[in-house]
Amino acid sequence: MKVLLTGANGYIGRRLKRALLDLDGVDVRIFVRNKKTLSQKALDRCEVVEGDTFDKEALEKALEGVDTAYYLIHSLNKKNYKELDKLSAQNFIDIASKCKVKRVIYLGGLGVKNEDTSEHLLSRLETGEVLSSSDNVQTLWIRAGVIIGSGSASFEIIRNLVEKIPFLITPKWVDTLAQPIAVDDVINYLLASLYLEHNKNLVVDIGSKKMPYKEMMLQTATALGLKRYLIPVPFMSINISSHWLNLFTPVPISVARALIDGLKSEVVMQNDNAQKYYPNITPLSYIQAVEKAILEIEQNQVISRWSDADGTIWDKTHGDQINDAIFVDRQETDISAYDKEKIFKTILSIGGENGWFNYDFLWVMRGFIDKIFGGVGLRRGRRDQHELRVGESLDFWRVEDIVENERLLLFAQMQVPGLAWLEFKIKGDTLIQSAYFYPKGLWGRLYWYTLKPLHYFIFKNMIQSILKRSVS
Ligand SMILES: NC(=O)c1ccc[n+]([C@@H]2O[C@H](COP(=O)([O-])OP(=O)(O)OC[C@H]3O[C@@H](n4cnc5c(N)ncnc54)[C@H](OP(=O)(O)O)[C@@H]3O)[C@@H](O)[C@H]2O)c1
């Protein structure tokens, strides 16, 4: 069976890719916007087509000869995501029909259309409708609500709130009912959908027991061994709640707002097709899902995170703008007496719990200021304390390039009036560390000159600290 996986770098896609590669008799093709994000193992084991869903030629190449295609695409970070997602789904189903694909499997969100339905959910529903509109291609539309797993946005929000605040202020929305599901169960439903014997379109709602969000908070506290108290504040608006989440959890204000907007209405199952068509899957309970997620985090086994894929660095407008940077802080040091592999390993350990080699309090302060202005701050940390991969988030940076033992390039995602990069390069016997800045207008220039004295200490010290740590 030839299977196409789209959204392979996303939260669900990365986990599904692993599971698909373990299946016998399944030939996996991956459709990604940038090949660099794939590990050598994935490149060796699957066929890869590069492109996006707005490029019909690339889509045709991807869907040619495919039996079943997974559609795991969405672009929440873009302003006009609703229109983009609709167009993306339409292109996909048109080309799938042209290529005689038999089945499309789409994972969307639980919920119904009414006056309270959030923009985000509406867009997910519209995508499902478009994908189900073909007479030639069958669509299995799996619908999940709150997904609980290590690195999932919902779990990270609940975990961070519960861990950090003993007295949880709870707005009205914590009484809304939801039907959470473990990420492993989601993957099981998606895999089982490959073999389902059914030839008509089907909408399958999945989830475990219904419960309000406040119950999820209390059960998470129990799983973490913490005692927490809920203080109801029913008048807390969506706006204040979003700022609250932005400050205390890793999600930036834009994601917090989209998620809270979705909490106005219930996200519960509308059909029993999961039980009817997938009788062999019994979803984990909420607390089991939380315990599994905590264990994965403790064992440094997080496969994917909500912040893994946001498309920023694959954006065509991003391009080679690093070459246009107006300001550059460059530090160089001789490393002829050092083990270069160890230096590179040290560089790859940057950020998260490992810190930024020195002056960590200044990085924490910068992260806090970023959060106050609605940015991502430092809370995203690292997915893995040793390994980095292209495309993933790292504190308030995103990994843009890794050339083994030669180069690490990070793109700044903090609130900054311009575009900024931090690069580490090993060239012969020299370690070169460069901070690039492409300012936007007068504010950008002012920002660079204001921080120049601080940068002088941070960057000068950083390159020396890397050498020291590489021999410690
Ligand atoms: N995660 C959850 O908690 C959750 C809950 C319920 C339902 N779902 C549903 O599950 C599906 C997958 O969600 P997710 O959380 O895994 O998404 P995600 O982490 O945001 O990943 C989205 C993926 O879409 C890709 N993409 C975006 N625009 C594209 C385009 N134009 N062409 C090609 N690829 C494009 C991205 O590729 P790049 O890597 O190139 O950026 C990325 O791999 C969505 O339909 C979502 O509604 C998710």
The ligand as an SDF file (V2000), in Angstrom:
LIG
                    3D

 48 52  0  0  0  0  0  0  0  0999 V2000
   -2.3720   18.9760   18.1020 N   0  0  0  0  0  0  0  0  0  0  0  0
   -3.5610   18.9180   18.6620 C   0  0  0  0  0  0  0  0  0  0  0  0
   -3.6730   19.0750   19.8930 O   0  0  0  0  0  0  0  0  0  0  0  0
   -4.8050   18.6550   17.8290 C   0  0  0  0  0  0  0  0  0  0  0  0
   -6.0430   18.4950   18.4810 C   0  0  0  0  0  0  0  0  0  0  0  0
   -7.1640   18.1970   17.7000 C   0  0  0  0  0  0  0  0  0  0  0  0
   -7.0730   18.1100   16.3200 C   0  0  0  0  0  0  0  0  0  0  0  0
   -5.8560   18.2910   15.7170 N   0  0  0  0  0  0  0  0  0  0  0  0
   -5.7940   18.2490   14.2550 C   0  0  0  0  0  0  0  0  0  0  0  0
   -4.7270   17.4500   13.8040 O   0  0  0  0  0  0  0  0  0  0  0  0
   -4.2070   17.9710   12.5730 C   0  0  0  0  0  0  0  0  0  0  0  0
   -2.6920   18.0880   12.6940 C   0  0  0  0  0  0  0  0  0  0  0  0
   -2.4140   18.9730   13.7650 O   0  0  0  0  0  0  0  0  0  0  0  0
   -0.9660   19.2150   14.3670 P   0  0  0  0  0  0  0  0  0  0  0  0
   -1.1610   19.7800   15.7370 O   0  0  0  0  0  0  0  0  0  0  0  0
   -0.1100   18.0260   14.1760 O   0  0  0  0  0  0  0  0  0  0  0  0
   -0.4430   20.3770   13.4090 O   0  0  0  0  0  0  0  0  0  0  0  0
    0.9330   21.1970   13.4460 P   0  0  0  0  0  0  0  0  0  0  0  0
    1.8190   20.6760   14.5060 O   0  0  0  0  0  0  0  0  0  0  0  0
    0.6080   22.6410   13.4860 O   0  0  0  0  0  0  0  0  0  0  0  0
    1.5420   20.8530   12.0320 O   0  0  0  0  0  0  0  0  0  0  0  0
    0.9530   21.3140   10.8670 C   0  0  0  0  0  0  0  0  0  0  0  0
    1.7060   20.7360    9.6960 C   0  0  0  0  0  0  0  0  0  0  0  0
    1.1390   21.2820    8.5040 O   0  0  0  0  0  0  0  0  0  0  0  0
    2.1810   21.5500    7.6120 C   0  0  0  0  0  0  0  0  0  0  0  0
    1.7300   22.5950    6.6930 N   0  0  0  0  0  0  0  0  0  0  0  0
    1.1210   23.7660    6.9810 C   0  0  0  0  0  0  0  0  0  0  0  0
    0.7740   24.4060    5.8630 N   0  0  0  0  0  0  0  0  0  0  0  0
    1.1920   23.6090    4.8330 C   0  0  0  0  0  0  0  0  0  0  0  0
    1.1090   23.7090    3.4370 C   0  0  0  0  0  0  0  0  0  0  0  0
    0.5190   24.7570    2.8340 N   0  0  0  0  0  0  0  0  0  0  0  0
    1.6380   22.7290    2.6750 N   0  0  0  0  0  0  0  0  0  0  0  0
    2.2450   21.6570    3.2480 C   0  0  0  0  0  0  0  0  0  0  0  0
    2.3310   21.5000    4.5880 N   0  0  0  0  0  0  0  0  0  0  0  0
    1.8140   22.4640    5.3620 C   0  0  0  0  0  0  0  0  0  0  0  0
    3.3430   22.0000    8.4780 C   0  0  0  0  0  0  0  0  0  0  0  0
    4.5190   21.7960    7.7510 O   0  0  0  0  0  0  0  0  0  0  0  0
    5.9540   22.4400    8.1220 P   0  0  0  0  0  0  0  0  0  0  0  0
    6.6130   21.4540    9.0070 O   0  0  0  0  0  0  0  0  0  0  0  0
    6.6140   22.5750    6.8120 O   0  0  0  0  0  0  0  0  0  0  0  0
    5.7270   23.7610    8.8100 O   0  0  0  0  0  0  0  0  0  0  0  0
    3.1960   21.0490    9.6660 C   0  0  0  0  0  0  0  0  0  0  0  0
    3.9180   19.8760    9.4410 O   0  0  0  0  0  0  0  0  0  0  0  0
   -4.9020   19.3200   12.3400 C   0  0  0  0  0  0  0  0  0  0  0  0
   -5.9160   19.1860   11.3880 O   0  0  0  0  0  0  0  0  0  0  0  0
   -5.5000   19.6450   13.7040 C   0  0  0  0  0  0  0  0  0  0  0  0
   -6.6870   20.3920   13.6260 O   0  0  0  0  0  0  0  0  0  0  0  0
   -4.7120   18.5570   16.4490 C   0  0  0  0  0  0  0  0  0  0  0  0
  1  2  1  0
  2  3  2  0
  2  4  1  0
  4  5  1  0
  4 48  2  0
  5  6  2  0
  6  7  1  0
  7  8  2  0
  8  9  1  0
  8 48  1  0
  9 10  1  0
  9 46  1  0
 10 11  1  0
 11 12  1  0
 11 44  1  0
 12 13  1  0
 13 14  1  0
 14 15  2  0
 14 16  1  0
 14 17  1  0
 17 18  1  0
 18 19  2  0
 18 20  1  0
 18 21  1  0
 21 22  1  0
 22 23  1  0
 23 24  1  0
 23 42  1  0
 24 25  1  0
 25 26  1  0
 25 36  1  0
 26 27  1  0
 26 35  1  0
 27 28  2  0
 28 29  1  0
 29 30  1  0
 29 35  2  0
 30 31  1  0
 30 32  2  0
 32 33  1  0
 33 34  2  0
 34 35  1  0
 36 37  1  0
 36 42  1  0
 37 38  1  0
 38 39  2  0
 38 40  1  0
 38 41  1  0
 42 43  1  0
 44 45  1  0
 44 46  1  0
 46 47  1  0
M  CHG  2   8   1  16  -1
M  END
$$$$
